[in-house]
Amino acid sequence: MTTLAAELVRTDAGLQALRPDWEALWRRASDALPFQSPFWLLPWWRRFGTGMPRMAVLRDGDGHLLGLLPLYLLPEGATRKLLPIGAGITDCHDALLSPDAPPDAAATLLRTALAGSDDAAQCDLIELPPGAALREAIPPPGWRASWMDGPPCPVLALPGAGTGLRGAVPARTLRKLRMNRHRAERIGGWTVETAESDTLPALLDELVRLHTRRWEGRGEAGVLADPDVLAFHRDAAPGLLEAGLLRLRALRLQGRVAAAIHALLAGPDRILFYLSGFDAAWARESPGTILLGEMLEEAVREGRREAHFLRGGEAYKYAWGAADRMNAACRLTRA
């Protein structure tokens, strides 16, 4: 029988020391999301962490990392609770597990985190997508689980390479896409620019500008209005790009950036559309639609099987043919 060892990482230095093994584990887990990687979660911790990590770690007898559960302890008034590292701006959470982890690895990690957090009154496991290992993890004795529905996360199933978007995207949306492309061609056409290491800061600035303007036009503050959230994205983007996870694209009309999309790549099969913005001055040409159509067609050519629109039931997601997948949340309280 393989000997397993579980421990709890409680310090910032411990999180940083774990990074090489964490990255190697994340790359071995074929179904892992960018949201579970150190490229996303460590920048989040630097910006939002409370200084009280509770990272449960599982290793085999040779010291190889088999799984981790990144939690932290949040003071909230007179009580404290455990939350996933990344909470708030991360659309999906779960334990990160090696393909050869034992079947009860997620439950072992959860038990380790709770046992080492005597000062926690509750643990909120939020934004658990379908298939998450934590959905099957039985709470340890002394804890009671209450389950709640999470927000919808629409997903578009993509057809096989060589078929384009026909059969996946409704005909009405494809007609609008063609119409918008024709309008853009009549005013000089469009170009699409992909962020590289040297152009990333400038294109990220354009995304921020367009995203902010879009929300201001609605009389609301977008997510990037929070200076800490904006600082997180500026910090995380270079590492995500270097790791091959970030696909940041901008569409230009008449030489000006009219739309931008921040997407994340999850293995060879999935693309996740995280942030976007467009210039309302070009509403007739709908540059956001043109850019999204270009990126979806590219995903099909690459053989990707799913386009994830992430949290929220905005109408445009369903217009492209996406169908809901529901996240869930579990609140654990002491029995």
Residue, then its C-alpha position, 0 to 999 in steps of 0.5 A: m500500500t502506498t504511504l501518503a502524507a498530508e500537511l497544511v501550508r500556513t505561511d506565505a513563504g510556504l506557498q512560494a516554496l510550493r510553486p515548482d511542485w504546484e506548477a508540475l502538478w497542474r501540468r500533469a492534471s489534464d483537466a485542470l483550469p488556469f484558475q487552479s494554476p500558480f500563474w493565477l492564484l499566487p498573483w491573487w494571493r499577493r494582492f488579496g491574501t490575508g496572510m493566513p493561508r491554509m493550503a492542504v497538500l497531499r504527497d506520496g511516500d516519495g514526496h511527489l505532490l498528488g494534490l492540493l487544496p488552496l484555502y485561506l483563513l478570512p477574519e470576518g467580524a468576530t468569526r473566521k472562515l475558510l475560503p478558496i484562494g482566488a475567491g471573488i474574481t475566479d470563476c471556478h474552484d476545486a482541489l487540484l489532483s494528479p491523475d494518479a491521486p487516490p479516489d478519496a484525495a479531495a476528501t483527505l485534503l478537505r479533512t486536513a484543511l479543516a483539522g488544521s483550522d480550529d479557529a474557523a467557524q465555517c468553510d465556504l467552498i464556492e464556484l464548484p463546477p460540474g465534475a469538481a472533485l470537491r462535489e464528491a468529498i464527504p465532510p469529516p465528522g463534526w462538520r455539516a454541509s449545506w449545498m446551494d446553487g451557484p450562478p449559470c456558466p454558459v458553455l458553447a459546444l464546438p463542432g469538429a475542426g473543418t466545419g466552422l461554426r455552422g451547427a453550433v452557433p444559431a443561424r441568426t447569429l451567424r447572419k449578424l456576424r456576416m453582416n457586421r463583417h460586411r459593414a466593417e469591410r465597407i469602412g476599410g476592413w479590420t485587423v486583429e492583434t494578438a498580445e505578445s510580451d512586448t505588446l501586452p501592456a499596451l493591449l491590456d490598457e486598451l482592454v481596460r479602457l474599453h471595458t471601463r467605458r462599456w460599464e460607465g455607459r451603463g451607469e455602473a462600475g465594472v470589475l476593473a474599476d477596483p484598483d486591486v482587481l486591476a493591479f492583479h490583472r497587470d501582475a498576473a498577465p505576463g506569467l499567464l502569457e508566458a505559460g501559454l494560458l492567456r490569449l488577449r486579442a484586440l480588433r482594430l477598425q480604421g487603425r483604432v482599437a474597437a474591441a478587446i477580449h481576454a481569454l484563457l486556454a485550458g489544455p487543447d480542448r477549452i477556451l474561457f472568455y473572461l473579460s471583454g470590452f468594445d467601443a460603442a462608437w462602432a456599435r453599427e459594425s459590432p466589433g465585439t461580435i466580429l472579434l468573438g466570431e474570429m476567436l471562436e472560429e480559431a478555436v474550432r480550427e484548433g480542435r477545441r471542443e468547448a467555449h466557456f463564457l463563465r459566470g453570468g447569464e448575459a443574453y449574448k452568451y445564449a445568442w451564440g448557442a451556449a447552454d447553462r452549466m451550473n456551479a454549486a457552493c457548499r457551506l461547511t459549518r461545525a455540527 
